[in-house]
Amino acid sequence: MTAWNALAVSALARAGQVFEEPRYLAAAEETAKFLEEYCYDAASGRLWRSYRGASATMPAVLDDYTDLIAGLIDLYQAGFDVHWLNWAAQLQQKQDELFEDAAQGGYFDTSTSDTALLARTREAYDSAEPSPNSTAAMNLLRLAQMTGRTEWRDKAAKTLAAFGGRLATNPEQLPALASALDLASLRCATS
């Protein structure tokens, strides 16, 4: 599963950085390389959701993109290999293309190519894993800060606004989104 392996990339990269343990960083890099080789189609820029045996089995959904982008940003920050930051930026562009709700902000859980769905949902509840929209908001803020691309900061603000009412009334349901709001607030305070 791309999303779950991406969470492992994030955890290993952060652990390698915090504990100054090269083995953790190496494991994060190997996992990211596996995902790039087997769960990514470089020609289309799309991810696959899972890989088993000798093939990828189904197109990725939003959390595959958001979790991998977060993992790649963490991997870049742990080892400063610009390849991971560049790939994160490419995936962010593809995520915007496939999942963005341009009208209301945030991201749909599935792409428009999934014709079996009657309606597209936008998940915002942070449970055992952060919601894809919470992770997306944080990714956009981090990428905007690292690349200087203001359109990503604007998309993060639009995502935060899309779920702002829910954040105001039920903040306990959106701790990861609250963290993104905190980062956005810090950025505004220092600008």
N, CA, C and O atoms as a DFTB+ gen file, in Angstrom:
764 C
 N C O
     1  1       0.841      -1.181       0.000
     2  2       0.000       0.000       0.000
     3  2       0.887       1.245       0.000
     4  3       1.749       1.403       0.864
     5  1       0.673       2.103      -0.950
     6  2       1.509       3.293      -1.077
     7  2       1.401       4.179       0.149
     8  3       2.420       4.603       0.695
     9  1       0.176       4.468       0.596
    10  2      -0.004       5.379       1.734
    11  2       0.692       4.855       2.991
    12  3       1.374       5.612       3.681
    13  1       0.528       3.591       3.284
    14  2       1.116       3.038       4.506
    15  2       2.636       3.011       4.424
    16  3       3.309       3.314       5.410
    17  1       3.179       2.662       3.292
    18  2       4.632       2.701       3.137
    19  2       5.145       4.129       3.209
    20  3       6.236       4.374       3.725
    21  1       4.368       5.067       2.698
    22  2       4.748       6.478       2.776
    23  2       4.794       6.951       4.223
    24  3       5.666       7.738       4.588
    25  1       3.862       6.478       5.051
    26  2       3.901       6.810       6.484
    27  2       5.180       6.266       7.112
    28  3       5.769       6.904       7.985
    29  1       5.606       5.085       6.666
    30  2       6.857       4.511       7.169
    31  2       8.057       5.351       6.723
    32  3       8.996       5.544       7.496
    33  1       8.033       5.850       5.485
    34  2       9.108       6.727       5.006
    35  2       9.223       7.929       5.932
    36  3      10.318       8.302       6.353
    37  1       8.096       8.523       6.240
    38  2       8.070       9.699       7.114
    39  2       8.651       9.378       8.488
    40  3       9.518      10.089       8.996
    41  1       8.162       8.308       9.069
    42  2       8.604       7.939      10.420
    43  2      10.097       7.617      10.450
    44  3      10.811       8.053      11.353
    45  1      10.561       6.865       9.477
    46  2      11.980       6.500       9.437
    47  2      12.869       7.715       9.182
    48  3      13.928       7.852       9.795
    49  1      12.441       8.593       8.282
    50  2      13.241       9.791       7.999
    51  2      13.349      10.672       9.235
    52  3      14.425      11.170       9.564
    53  1      12.225      10.856       9.914
    54  2      12.246      11.686      11.122
    55  2      13.071      11.036      12.224
    56  3      13.831      11.715      12.915
    57  1      12.928       9.731      12.390
    58  2      13.709       9.028      13.410
    59  2      15.200       9.108      13.092
    60  3      16.018       9.315      13.989
    61  1      15.552       8.945      11.831
    62  2      16.956       9.059      11.435
    63  2      17.524      10.422      11.752
    64  3      18.673      10.545      12.175
    65  1      16.716      11.445      11.548
    66  2      17.154      12.816      11.818
    67  2      17.270      13.076      13.316
    68  3      18.279      13.598      13.792
    69  1      16.235      12.709      14.044
    70  2      16.207      12.995      15.483
    71  2      17.269      12.204      16.240
    72  3      17.963      12.751      17.096
    73  1      17.394      10.920      15.926
    74  2      18.328      10.060      16.645
    75  2      19.711      10.006      15.994
    76  3      20.604       9.308      16.474
    77  1      19.879      10.748      14.900
    78  2      21.133      10.746      14.156
    79  2      21.572       9.311      13.865
    80  3      22.715       8.920      14.103
    81  1      20.616       8.547      13.342
    82  2      20.846       7.137      13.057
    83  2      20.764       6.908      11.546
    84  3      19.669       6.886      10.986
    85  1      21.899       6.739      10.890
    86  2      21.930       6.584       9.432
    87  2      21.131       5.387       8.914
    88  3      20.622       5.425       7.794
    89  1      21.017       4.331       9.714
    90  2      20.259       3.153       9.270
    91  2      18.793       3.499       9.020
    92  3      18.185       2.984       8.081
    93  1      18.225       4.366       9.851
    94  2      16.818       4.745       9.688
    95  2      16.636       5.557       8.411
    96  3      15.686       5.340       7.658
    97  1      17.547       6.486       8.176
    98  2      17.481       7.290       6.962
    99  2      17.653       6.399       5.731
   100  3      16.958       6.589       4.733
   101  1      18.556       5.447       5.790
   102  2      18.768       4.519       4.671
   103  2      17.514       3.683       4.412
   104  3      17.159       3.436       3.260
   105  1      16.848       3.251       5.474
   106  2      15.608       2.472       5.317
   107  2      14.511       3.338       4.699
   108  3      13.739       2.860       3.867
   109  1      14.440       4.590       5.096
   110  2      13.454       5.509       4.512
   111  2      13.734       5.702       3.026
   112  3      12.809       5.703       2.214
   113  1      14.993       5.865       2.672
   114  2      15.367       6.055       1.268
   115  2      15.059       4.808       0.441
   116  3      14.564       4.918      -0.680
   117  1      15.344       3.636       0.980
   118  2      15.070       2.387       0.261
   119  2      13.575       2.209       0.038
   120  3      13.153       1.760      -1.028
   121  1      12.778       2.555       1.034
   122  2      11.324       2.452       0.893
   123  2      10.824       3.432      -0.157
   124  3       9.977       3.080      -0.978
   125  1      11.336       4.654      -0.140
   126  2      10.945       5.654      -1.139
   127  2      11.366       5.207      -2.543
   128  3      10.616       5.401      -3.500
   129  1      12.541       4.618      -2.674
   130  2      12.999       4.120      -3.968
   131  2      12.092       2.995      -4.474
   132  3      11.781       2.926      -5.663
   133  1      11.676       2.123      -3.564
   134  2      10.747       1.047      -3.931
   135  2       9.438       1.643      -4.456
   136  3       8.932       1.219      -5.495
   137  1       8.897       2.621      -3.738
   138  2       7.652       3.247      -4.167
   139  2       7.816       3.932      -5.526
   140  3       6.921       3.878      -6.369
   141  1       8.955       4.567      -5.726
   142  2       9.191       5.248      -6.994
   143  2       9.312       4.243      -8.147
   144  3       8.860       4.508      -9.261
   145  1       9.916       3.111      -7.871
   146  2      10.112       2.114      -8.925
   147  2       8.850       1.320      -9.228
   148  3       8.555       1.051     -10.393
   149  1       8.101       0.941      -8.197
   150  2       6.990       0.006      -8.396
   151  2       5.596       0.615      -8.269
   152  3       4.631       0.036      -8.768
   153  1       5.471       1.749      -7.623
   154  2       4.134       2.337      -7.401
   155  2       3.970       3.693      -8.070
   156  3       3.052       4.446      -7.744
   157  1       4.855       4.002      -9.001
   158  2       4.826       5.297      -9.679
   159  2       5.054       5.086     -11.162
   160  3       5.971       4.371     -11.568
   161  1       4.215       5.714     -11.964
   162  2       4.372       5.687     -13.411
   163  2       4.926       7.036     -13.834
   164  3       4.193       8.022     -13.906
   165  1       6.221       7.078     -14.113
   166  2       6.884       8.343     -14.439
   167  2       6.318       8.985     -15.705
   168  3       6.300      10.211     -15.817
   169  1       5.863       8.182     -16.646
   170  2       5.340       8.723     -17.904
   171  2       4.074       9.548     -17.676
   172  3       3.907      10.609     -18.278
   173  1       3.186       9.068     -16.813
   174  2       1.929       9.780     -16.557
   175  2       2.002      10.657     -15.310
   176  3       1.177      11.551     -15.125
   177  1       2.997      10.397     -14.451
   178  2       3.110      11.130     -13.193
   179  2       2.151      10.631     -12.128
   180  3       1.992      11.269     -11.088
   181  1       1.512       9.498     -12.377
   182  2       0.510       8.956     -11.443
   183  2       1.100       7.878     -10.535
   184  3       2.060       7.186     -10.876
   185  1       0.485       7.774      -9.381
   186  2       0.826       6.719      -8.424
   187  2      -0.144       5.559      -8.571
   188  3      -1.262       5.710      -9.062
   189  1       0.323       4.392      -8.125
   190  2      -0.532       3.223      -7.968
   191  2      -0.794       3.044      -6.484
   192  3       0.063       3.364      -5.661
   193  1      -1.954       2.543      -6.139
   194  2      -2.332       2.382      -4.731
   195  2      -1.558       1.265      -4.053
   196  3      -1.144       1.400      -2.902
   197  1      -1.362       0.167      -4.760
   198  2      -0.673      -0.966      -4.135
   199  2       0.113      -1.739      -5.174
   200  3      -0.087      -1.600      -6.381
   201  1       1.002      -2.548      -4.665
   202  2       1.848      -3.384      -5.507
   203  2       1.938      -4.737      -4.839
   204  3       2.181      -4.839      -3.636
   205  1       1.737      -5.792      -5.648
   206  2       1.861      -7.135      -5.102
   207  2       2.377      -8.057      -6.195
   208  3       1.932      -8.009      -7.341
   209  1       3.303      -8.873      -5.817
   210  2       3.850      -9.801      -6.793
   211  2       4.666      -9.070      -7.838
   212  3       5.779      -8.619      -7.569
   213  1       4.110      -8.956      -9.022
   214  2       4.849      -8.313     -10.101
   215  2       4.076      -7.178     -10.756
   216  3       4.410      -6.754     -11.862
   217  1       3.045      -6.683     -10.079
   218  2       2.277      -5.617     -10.729
   219  2       1.605      -4.689      -9.720
   220  3       1.305      -5.061      -8.585
   221  1       1.389      -3.476     -10.189
   222  2       0.582      -2.516      -9.439
   223  2      -0.872      -2.831      -9.763
   224  3      -1.197      -3.203     -10.891
   225  1      -1.746      -2.681      -8.771
   226  2      -3.090      -3.220      -8.951
   227  2      -4.199      -2.206      -9.178
   228  3      -5.185      -2.532      -9.839
   229  1      -4.081      -1.001      -8.662
   230  2      -5.172      -0.044      -8.850
   231  2      -4.652       1.389      -8.713
   232  3      -3.648       1.624      -8.040
   233  1      -5.330       2.344      -9.349
   234  2      -4.886       3.735      -9.256
   235  2      -4.938       4.239      -7.809
   236  3      -5.785       3.828      -7.016
   237  1      -4.022       5.123      -7.500
   238  2      -3.940       5.687      -6.146
   239  2      -5.114       6.628      -5.885
   240  3      -5.703       7.193      -6.807
   241  1      -5.429       6.774      -4.617
   242  2      -6.419       7.744      -4.152
   243  2      -5.681       8.856      -3.411
   244  3      -4.456       8.826      -3.288
   245  1      -6.427       9.820      -2.928
   246  2      -5.822      11.018      -2.357
   247  2      -4.804      10.725      -1.259
   248  3      -3.717      11.303      -1.266
   249  1      -5.128       9.842      -0.316
   250  2      -4.188       9.642       0.790
   251  2      -2.865       9.028       0.340
   252  3      -1.850       9.212       1.012
   253  1      -2.852       8.312      -0.767
   254  2      -1.576       7.818      -1.289
   255  2      -0.681       8.993      -1.679
   256  3       0.512       9.002      -1.378
   257  1      -1.265       9.974      -2.348
   258  2      -0.506      11.159      -2.755
   259  2      -0.088      11.984      -1.538
   260  3       1.086      12.329      -1.401
   261  1      -1.033      12.303      -0.657
   262  2      -0.698      13.191       0.465
   263  2       0.325      12.562       1.399
   264  3       1.250      13.237       1.850
   265  1       0.166      11.279       1.690
   266  2       1.111      10.626       2.608
   267  2       2.497      10.508       1.984
   268  3       3.505      10.678       2.670
   269  1       2.553      10.215       0.676
   270  2       3.861      10.106       0.040
   271  2       4.529      11.474      -0.078
   272  3       5.736      11.589       0.133
   273  1       3.779      12.490      -0.405
   274  2       4.360      13.840      -0.459
   275  2       4.936      14.211       0.901
   276  3       6.053      14.721       0.983
   277  1       4.184      13.959       1.965
   278  2       4.675      14.250       3.321
   279  2       5.944      13.461       3.622
   280  3       6.901      14.006       4.173
   281  1       5.954      12.176       3.262
   282  2       7.135      11.349       3.489
   283  2       8.349      11.853       2.726
   284  3       9.464      11.850       3.247
   285  1       8.129      12.285       1.490
   286  2       9.240      12.790       0.680
   287  2       9.778      14.113       1.215
   288  3      10.982      14.362       1.172
   289  1       8.890      14.951       1.714
   290  2       9.345      16.205       2.332
   291  2      10.173      15.894       3.571
   292  3      11.229      16.491       3.782
   293  1       9.695      14.960       4.391
   294  2      10.454      14.565       5.583
   295  2      11.802      13.960       5.199
   296  3      12.816      14.218       5.848
   297  1      11.802      13.154       4.136
   298  2      13.043      12.541       3.675
   299  2      14.017      13.606       3.178
   300  3      15.215      13.530       3.450
   301  1      13.516      14.578       2.466
   302  2      14.372      15.688       2.019
   303  2      14.957      16.426       3.220
   304  3      16.151      16.727       3.241
   305  1      14.131      16.717       4.215
   306  2      14.611      17.454       5.382
   307  2      15.603      16.656       6.209
   308  3      16.431      17.238       6.911
   309  1      15.533      15.336       6.138
   310  2      16.455      14.505       6.915
   311  2      17.803      14.327       6.226
   312  3      18.833      14.233       6.894
   313  1      17.807      14.280       4.888
   314  2      19.058      14.002       4.189
   315  2      19.462      15.030       3.158
   316  3      20.573      14.974       2.631
   317  1      18.580      15.970       2.859
   318  2      18.828      17.060       1.901
   319  2      19.158      16.592       0.493
   320  3      19.909      17.248      -0.228
   321  1      18.594      15.452       0.107
   322  2      18.699      15.005      -1.281
   323  2      17.551      15.667      -2.038
   324  3      16.387      15.332      -1.819
   325  1      17.874      16.601      -2.922
   326  2      16.868      17.416      -3.607
   327  2      15.954      16.572      -4.506
   328  3      14.867      17.018      -4.873
   329  1      16.380      15.378      -4.856
   330  2      15.532      14.490      -5.653
   331  2      14.188      14.274      -4.975
   332  3      13.152      14.272      -5.639
   333  1      14.194      14.091      -3.664
   334  2      12.945      13.814      -2.939
   335  2      12.038      15.051      -2.915
   336  3      10.818      14.926      -3.025
   337  1      12.615      16.215      -2.776
   338  2      11.812      17.444      -2.808
   339  2      11.223      17.659      -4.201
   340  3      10.058      18.035      -4.331
   341  1      12.017      17.423      -5.234
   342  2      11.518      17.574      -6.603
   343  2      10.374      16.602      -6.890
   344  3       9.382      16.972      -7.517
   345  1      10.517      15.367      -6.432
   346  2       9.457      14.384      -6.663
   347  2       8.204      14.781      -5.882
   348  3       7.091      14.649      -6.391
   349  1       8.377      15.262      -4.655
   350  2       7.225      15.724      -3.871
   351  2       6.488      16.840      -4.613
   352  3       5.257      16.851      -4.655
   353  1       7.229      17.767      -5.193
   354  2       6.610      18.876      -5.931
   355  2       5.873      18.355      -7.170
   356  3       4.785      18.835      -7.488
   357  1       6.453      17.387      -7.863
   358  2       5.784      16.795      -9.029
   359  2       4.492      16.098      -8.625
   360  3       3.467      16.231      -9.293
   361  1       4.555      15.357      -7.528
   362  2       3.359      14.666      -7.047
   363  2       2.292      15.660      -6.589
   364  3       1.099      15.414      -6.764
   365  1       2.715      16.778      -6.007
   366  2       1.750      17.792      -5.583
   367  2       1.004      18.351      -6.797
   368  3      -0.208      18.562      -6.748
   369  1       1.732      18.585      -7.870
   370  2       1.097      19.079      -9.097
   371  2       0.092      18.066      -9.637
   372  3      -1.003      18.440     -10.058
   373  1       0.457      16.788      -9.627
   374  2      -0.453      15.743     -10.101
   375  2      -1.647      15.613      -9.157
   376  3      -2.772      15.413      -9.615
   377  1      -1.422      15.725      -7.850
   378  2      -2.521      15.674      -6.884
   379  2      -3.509      16.807      -7.159
   380  3      -4.721      16.591      -7.160
   381  1      -2.991      18.007      -7.390
   382  2      -3.859      19.141      -7.699
   383  2      -4.694      18.853      -8.942
   384  3      -5.890      19.143      -8.978
   385  1      -4.064      18.288      -9.944
   386  2      -4.750      17.982     -11.205
   387  2      -5.855      16.945     -11.017
   388  3      -6.937      17.085     -11.586
   389  1      -5.594      15.918     -10.233
   390  2      -6.521      14.800     -10.105
   391  2      -7.611      14.978      -9.053
   392  3      -8.724      14.481      -9.227
   393  1      -7.305      15.679      -7.965
   394  2      -8.195      15.634      -6.814
   395  2      -8.721      16.983      -6.319
   396  3      -9.638      17.012      -5.498
   397  1      -8.173      18.081      -6.790
   398  2      -8.513      19.387      -6.226
   399  2      -9.988      19.735      -6.418
   400  3     -10.553      19.531      -7.493
   401  1     -10.595      20.260      -5.368
   402  2     -11.932      20.846      -5.446
   403  2     -11.718      22.344      -5.633
   404  3     -11.679      23.100      -4.663
   405  1     -11.583      22.758      -6.862
   406  2     -11.253      24.155      -7.169
   407  2     -12.354      25.108      -6.728
   408  3     -12.082      26.270      -6.424
   409  1     -13.585      24.633      -6.691
   410  2     -14.707      25.506      -6.334
   411  2     -14.767      25.796      -4.834
   412  3     -14.940      26.945      -4.427
   413  1     -14.623      24.744      -4.009
   414  2     -14.823      24.920      -2.569
   415  2     -13.559      24.802      -1.743
   416  3     -13.578      25.104      -0.550
   417  1     -12.481      24.378      -2.335
   418  2     -11.243      24.194      -1.591
   419  2     -11.106      22.776      -1.093
   420  3     -12.087      22.042      -0.970
   421  1      -9.886      22.404      -0.811
   422  2      -9.615      21.055      -0.360
   423  2      -9.520      20.096      -1.536
   424  3      -9.410      20.500      -2.693
   425  1      -9.566      18.819      -1.201
   426  2      -9.364      17.776      -2.199
   427  2     -10.394      16.667      -2.029
   428  3     -10.785      16.313      -0.917
   429  1     -10.823      16.129      -3.175
   430  2     -11.699      14.966      -3.167
   431  2     -10.857      13.725      -2.894
   432  3      -9.665      13.698      -3.198
   433  1     -11.479      12.707      -2.324
   434  2     -10.772      11.476      -1.991
   435  2     -10.402      10.651      -3.218
   436  3      -9.450       9.870      -3.180
   437  1     -11.150      10.821      -4.302
   438  2     -10.910      10.065      -5.525
   439  2     -10.809      11.022      -6.706
   440  3     -11.228      12.177      -6.623
   441  1     -10.252      10.528      -7.798
   442  2     -10.122      11.360      -8.996
   443  2     -11.404      11.282      -9.823
   444  3     -12.287      10.470      -9.546
   445  1     -11.491      12.117     -10.818
   446  2     -12.660      12.113     -11.698
   447  2     -12.704      10.871     -12.570
   448  3     -13.745      10.570     -13.153
   449  1     -11.607      10.148     -12.673
   450  2     -11.574       8.953     -13.520
   451  2     -12.307       7.765     -12.903
   452  3     -12.542       6.770     -13.590
   453  1     -12.675       7.846     -11.616
   454  2     -13.398       6.755     -10.972
   455  2     -14.884       6.905     -11.274
   456  3     -15.606       7.582     -10.542
   457  1     -15.335       6.279     -12.345
   458  2     -16.716       6.431     -12.807
   459  2     -17.706       5.592     -12.005
   460  3     -18.914       5.748     -12.187
   461  1     -17.245       4.718     -11.136
   462  2     -18.142       3.874     -10.352
   463  2     -18.795       4.647      -9.203
   464  3     -19.776       4.181      -8.625
   465  1     -18.260       5.817      -8.872
   466  2     -18.787       6.577      -7.739
   467  2     -19.954       7.465      -8.147
   468  3     -19.948       8.069      -9.219
   469  1     -20.953       7.533      -7.275
   470  2     -22.078       8.433      -7.516
   471  2     -21.731       9.858      -7.112
   472  3     -22.193      10.817      -7.730
   473  1     -20.918       9.991      -6.074
   474  2     -20.498      11.312      -5.599
   475  2     -19.067      11.209      -5.079
   476  3     -18.637      10.156      -4.608
   477  1     -18.350      12.305      -5.171
   478  2     -16.977      12.352      -4.669
   479  2     -17.000      13.004      -3.291
   480  3     -17.615      14.054      -3.105
   481  1     -16.327      12.378      -2.326
   482  2     -16.287      12.892      -0.960
   483  2     -14.969      13.606      -0.700
   484  3     -13.990      13.432      -1.426
   485  1     -14.970      14.423       0.370
   486  2     -13.751      15.109       0.824
   487  2     -13.602      14.799       2.311
   488  3     -14.331      15.344       3.139
   489  1     -12.674      13.938       2.641
   490  2     -12.474      13.515       4.032
   491  2     -11.708      14.572       4.819
   492  3     -10.730      15.142       4.337
   493  1     -12.177      14.820       6.047
   494  2     -11.497      15.797       6.895
   495  2     -11.338      15.323       8.330
   496  3     -10.778      16.056       9.146
   497  1     -11.803      14.137       8.669
   498  2     -11.720      13.636      10.038
   499  2     -10.363      12.978      10.270
   500  3      -9.986      12.045       9.561
   501  1      -9.636      13.473      11.267
   502  2      -8.350      12.881      11.627
   503  2      -8.591      11.756      12.626
   504  3      -8.992      12.005      13.764
   505  1      -8.352      10.543      12.209
   506  2      -8.513       9.402      13.114
   507  2      -7.132       8.856      13.450
   508  3      -6.239       9.625      13.807
   509  1      -6.941       7.549      13.344
   510  2      -5.617       6.973      13.619
   511  2      -4.579       7.524      12.647
   512  3      -3.403       7.645      12.989
   513  1      -5.014       7.852      11.451
   514  2      -4.167       8.507      10.462
   515  2      -4.761       9.888      10.200
   516  3      -5.981      10.045      10.216
   517  1      -3.934      10.872       9.962
   518  2      -4.476      12.191       9.614
   519  2      -5.299      12.090       8.333
   520  3      -4.994      11.279       7.458
   521  1      -6.332      12.905       8.223
   522  2      -7.132      12.892       6.998
   523  2      -6.278      13.396       5.842
   524  3      -5.338      14.162       6.051
   525  1      -6.602      12.968       4.624
   526  2      -5.828      13.437       3.476
   527  2      -5.868      14.958       3.313
   528  3      -4.887      15.555       2.869
   529  1      -6.983      15.587       3.664
   530  2      -7.052      17.041       3.535
   531  2      -6.194      17.743       4.578
   532  3      -5.614      18.791       4.295
   533  1      -6.106      17.188       5.763
   534  2      -5.215      17.760       6.780
   535  2      -3.762      17.645       6.337
   536  3      -2.990      18.598       6.444
   537  1      -3.402      16.465       5.840
   538  2      -2.038      16.255       5.356
   539  2      -1.754      17.142       4.150
   540  3      -0.660      17.693       4.024
   541  1      -2.743      17.280       3.259
   542  2      -2.570      18.127       2.073
   543  2      -2.299      19.573       2.465
   544  3      -1.423      20.219       1.890
   545  1      -3.045      20.084       3.441
   546  2      -2.849      21.476       3.872
   547  2      -1.424      21.670       4.401
   548  3      -0.768      22.657       4.069
   549  1      -0.952      20.740       5.214
   550  2       0.404      20.836       5.751
   551  2       1.443      20.714       4.637
   552  3       2.415      21.469       4.606
   553  1       1.238      19.769       3.726
   554  2       2.177      19.608       2.607
   555  2       2.274      20.883       1.784
   556  3       3.370      21.322       1.436
   557  1       1.141      21.471       1.476
   558  2       1.124      22.688       0.664
   559  2       1.891      23.814       1.344
   560  3       2.647      24.537       0.694
   561  1       1.698      23.960       2.645
   562  2       2.415      25.004       3.385
   563  2       3.920      24.752       3.388
   564  3       4.714      25.670       3.184
   565  1       4.297      23.508       3.621
   566  2       5.719      23.168       3.660
   567  2       6.363      23.345       2.285
   568  3       7.455      23.902       2.172
   569  1       5.679      22.865       1.239
   570  2       6.222      23.010      -0.111
   571  2       6.300      24.479      -0.527
   572  3       7.262      24.889      -1.177
   573  1       5.304      25.261      -0.159
   574  2       5.332      26.694      -0.482
   575  2       6.529      27.358       0.180
   576  3       7.205      28.190      -0.426
   577  1       6.782      26.985       1.418
   578  2       7.908      27.566       2.145
   579  2       9.244      27.151       1.521
   580  3      10.169      27.960       1.445
   581  1       9.347      25.912       1.080
   582  2      10.610      25.407       0.537
   583  2      10.858      25.827      -0.902
   584  3      12.006      25.978      -1.320
   585  1       9.777      26.018      -1.666
   586  2       9.930      26.314      -3.093
   587  2       9.622      27.760      -3.453
   588  3       9.986      28.221      -4.535
   589  1       8.952      28.482      -2.554
   590  2       8.555      29.849      -2.842
   591  2       7.326      29.954      -3.739
   592  3       6.997      31.041      -4.214
   593  1       6.654      28.843      -3.970
   594  2       5.472      28.857      -4.843
   595  2       4.251      29.324      -4.053
   596  3       3.671      28.562      -3.279
   597  1       3.876      30.563      -4.253
   598  2       2.778      31.161      -3.484
   599  2       1.433      30.519      -3.800
   600  3       0.535      30.546      -2.959
   601  1       1.267      29.942      -4.992
   602  2      -0.020      29.312      -5.310
   603  2      -0.298      28.137      -4.380
   604  3      -1.457      27.825      -4.107
   605  1       0.759      27.479      -3.890
   606  2       0.538      26.393      -2.942
   607  2       0.131      26.931      -1.579
   608  3      -0.669      26.305      -0.884
   609  1       0.658      28.061      -1.193
   610  2       0.219      28.688       0.053
   611  2      -1.257      29.069      -0.063
   612  3      -2.022      28.901       0.886
   613  1      -1.648      29.578      -1.216
   614  2      -3.047      29.947      -1.451
   615  2      -3.962      28.723      -1.416
   616  3      -5.063      28.791      -0.869
   617  1      -3.519      27.607      -1.991
   618  2      -4.312      26.373      -1.959
   619  2      -4.432      25.848      -0.521
   620  3      -5.472      25.313      -0.137
   621  1      -3.376      26.002       0.258
   622  2      -3.443      25.597       1.670
   623  2      -4.465      26.444       2.403
   624  3      -5.258      25.924       3.188
   625  1      -4.452      27.745       2.154
   626  2      -5.425      28.636       2.800
   627  2      -6.845      28.265       2.394
   628  3      -7.760      28.295       3.218
   629  1      -7.026      27.919       1.138
   630  2      -8.356      27.534       0.660
   631  2      -8.804      26.214       1.291
   632  3      -9.983      26.034       1.595
   633  1      -7.861      25.299       1.484
   634  2      -8.179      24.027       2.148
   635  2      -8.543      24.264       3.604
   636  3      -9.513      23.693       4.102
   637  1      -7.785      25.093       4.282
   638  2      -8.100      25.428       5.675
   639  2      -9.461      26.098       5.768
   640  3     -10.230      25.800       6.682
   641  1      -9.769      26.985       4.856
   642  2     -11.066      27.669       4.859
   643  2     -12.213      26.694       4.592
   644  3     -13.295      26.828       5.163
   645  1     -11.970      25.713       3.719
   646  2     -13.014      24.746       3.375
   647  2     -13.479      23.953       4.593
   648  3     -14.645      23.569       4.686
   649  1     -12.565      23.713       5.518
   650  2     -12.899      22.923       6.700
   651  2     -12.855      23.766       7.979
   652  3     -12.898      23.223       9.083
   653  1     -12.769      25.089       7.828
   654  2     -12.659      25.997       8.964
   655  2     -13.839      25.942       9.907
   656  3     -13.657      26.004      11.122
   657  1     -15.043      25.828       9.379
   658  2     -16.225      25.749      10.237
   659  2     -16.183      24.525      11.123
   660  3     -16.493      24.591      12.312
   661  1     -15.801      23.418      10.540
   662  2     -15.694      22.173      11.323
   663  2     -14.561      22.271      12.339
   664  3     -14.676      21.769      13.457
   665  1     -13.480      22.912      11.950
   666  2     -12.355      23.098      12.868
   667  2     -12.764      23.972      14.050
   668  3     -12.337      23.734      15.180
   669  1     -13.586      24.975      13.790
   670  2     -14.047      25.868      14.865
   671  2     -15.017      25.178      15.808
   672  3     -14.979      25.426      17.013
   673  1     -15.889      24.313      15.288
   674  2     -16.902      23.684      16.139
   675  2     -16.459      22.365      16.751
   676  3     -16.909      22.014      17.841
   677  1     -15.584      21.624      16.071
   678  2     -15.134      20.311      16.547
   679  2     -13.631      20.148      16.367
   680  3     -13.194      19.266      15.628
   681  1     -12.840      20.973      17.023
   682  2     -11.387      20.903      16.794
   683  2     -10.774      19.560      17.183
   684  3      -9.734      19.184      16.643
   685  1     -11.388      18.841      18.095
   686  2     -10.850      17.549      18.511
   687  2     -10.894      16.522      17.382
   688  3     -10.199      15.508      17.444
   689  1     -11.701      16.772      16.350
   690  2     -11.778      15.871      15.211
   691  2     -10.712      16.161      14.154
   692  3     -10.514      15.374      13.229
   693  1     -10.026      17.303      14.303
   694  2      -9.102      17.730      13.261
   695  2      -7.756      18.217      13.812
   696  3      -7.312      19.308      13.456
   697  1      -7.099      17.429      14.673
   698  2      -5.834      17.918      15.234
   699  2      -4.744      18.151      14.190
   700  3      -3.950      19.081      14.335
   701  1      -4.688      17.330      13.144
   702  2      -3.666      17.534      12.109
   703  2      -3.968      18.798      11.302
   704  3      -3.047      19.514      10.909
   705  1      -5.234      19.074      11.057
   706  2      -5.592      20.301      10.356
   707  2      -5.294      21.517      11.235
   708  3      -4.884      22.565      10.736
   709  1      -5.501      21.370      12.546
   710  2      -5.158      22.455      13.472
   711  2      -3.655      22.733      13.445
   712  3      -3.234      23.883      13.565
   713  1      -2.853      21.693      13.288
   714  2      -1.401      21.887      13.167
   715  2      -1.056      22.663      11.907
   716  3      -0.173      23.521      11.921
   717  1      -1.754      22.361      10.815
   718  2      -1.533      23.113       9.570
   719  2      -1.958      24.568       9.750
   720  3      -1.284      25.477       9.264
   721  1      -3.069      24.790      10.443
   722  2      -3.511      26.155      10.710
   723  2      -2.485      26.890      11.561
   724  3      -2.227      28.074      11.344
   725  1      -1.904      26.194      12.524
   726  2      -0.863      26.792      13.355
   727  2       0.339      27.196      12.509
   728  3       0.872      28.293      12.674
   729  1       0.765      26.328      11.613
   730  2       1.890      26.658      10.734
   731  2       1.538      27.849       9.833
   732  3       2.361      28.741       9.627
   733  1       0.344      27.857       9.314
   734  2      -0.095      28.973       8.459
   735  2      -0.125      30.276       9.255
   736  3       0.241      31.331       8.737
   737  1      -0.559      30.203      10.507
   738  2      -0.615      31.388      11.367
   739  2       0.788      31.908      11.666
   740  3       1.019      33.117      11.673
   741  1       1.727      30.989      11.912
   742  2       3.106      31.391      12.145
   743  2       3.685      32.066      10.915
   744  3       4.405      33.058      11.027
   745  1       3.379      31.546       9.769
   746  2       3.879      32.117       8.514
   747  2       3.336      33.525       8.328
   748  3       4.065      34.426       7.914
   749  1       2.044      33.718       8.637
   750  2       1.440      35.050       8.495
   751  2       2.026      36.033       9.507
   752  3       2.199      37.213       9.205
   753  1       2.327      35.546      10.697
   754  2       2.860      36.420      11.750
   755  2       4.268      36.893      11.428
   756  3       4.673      37.979      11.844
   757  1       5.023      36.070      10.679
   758  2       6.397      36.449      10.364
   759  2       6.526      37.179       9.021
   760  3       7.597      37.685       8.685
   761  1       5.443      37.229       8.267
   762  2       5.493      37.908       6.952
   763  2       5.386      39.398       7.076
   764  3       5.412      40.104       6.069
